[in-house]
């Protein structure tokens, strides 16, 4: 487990930031019909359940050497929980767009991207994780990034 306080702060902000996002974003203008934004929200929730089930007991707040998960959602991308969080933010912004909502969502997405890079830099020294990085090339979106 990393003792770096910046990793701990980043983990705290990205873990609890979505709660603040939904609390402080406020009302906005719907950019799409509710069936679209609600559909994305449901897709995000289903994806989160699948990713968490795939992860099993290997979940943690900060980077630490744990068992490498390579099945389920983790055989496609290295950070599926972050992806479904991105989709959830998109659904929220499309449902109630405002400059504040978009700004908060973008800031949290960027922080989650930074967190994933930080996690991988910490775990890269583990030979089994290095092998996983070679096997699963995509960090967030298959075929894109």
Order of alpha helices (4+ residues) and beta strands (2+ residues): alpha-alpha-alpha-alpha-alpha
